[in-house]
């Protein structure tokens, strides 16, 4: 290794002492990120400079800012970062998901690169947060129609309606002059093209198929041969909702949940507001039926209670650990969410079915 390379490597290591920096991905100001890996935990991160204040002599200062590791099924609640880049759910102090927040920040960066100003700007923080929550901004007239369309689809207040990364990659503005190494593989592109062609072909035939299906000759053929209507051959489509919803008071819901856990011989402990962690041993259910009620509940302050279960059951690898979280849903409803932490997935589904059958507040 030559002396310049050594000097360059030492500078890179000094930027983030606890991270091993890898290669740089992307091109341009908006798409370039630096890969890194934590020395102790091995967690991989992507470093992106958002503010010019973090640049000093074309090098990054020793400030990694706030970062967090996202866990599947868990929301984030830390309100941090630059106010001008923060998403509405962050400035509102609500629980939020990481990817949607990052996409909003990418939309802000795209707007600044194309327009030279922030989409949300005010003299004070309360006015700025009000603009962000309402999504009030203007698009300059010099922007192309495709650029305007992409920005409008990214800077959406509702995170569920906000563009995702695959949708951004498929947008015509993003696809224009896209480097070859960022384009999807050839086989994947061919499958997507074939699917689009098949869909357009079916749309063209939709009118003709409807005329043939509704013709008197076709209807007589269905009656003579005992063929039911296509609408009757398929079950009624149901509107699925996540979790278990109830209109009862949160206190009553938690009391009912704890009562169900007691009846099912499941140990639990409180880990947060309307959030409990549970442990259940399926192979040990039958032997626990003869125990008294006081022995079934695990005291969160008593560490020996959880140890006793592990000692009694020699096959503790079958134990199911899961969390129960109560969320506030629209229309004055409350949502009960069960998330598996460890244990056999199929046994967890059986436990969820048994838990659902025991609830009385649905």
Secondary structure by P-SEA (a helix, b strand, c coil): ccaaaaaaaaaaaaaccccccccccccccccbbbbbbbccccbbbbbbbccccccccccccccccbbbbbccccccccccccccccccccccccccccaaaaaaaaaaaaaaaaccccccccccaaaaaaaaaaccccccccccaaaaaaaaaaacccccccccaaaaaacccccccccccccccaaaaaaaaaaaaaaaaaaaaaaaaaaaaacaaaaaaaaaaccccccccccccccccccccccccaaaaaaaaaaaaaaabbbbbbccccbbbbbbbcccccccccccccccccccccaaaaaaaaaacccccccccbbbbbbbbcccbbbbbbbbccccaaaaaaaaaaaaaacccc
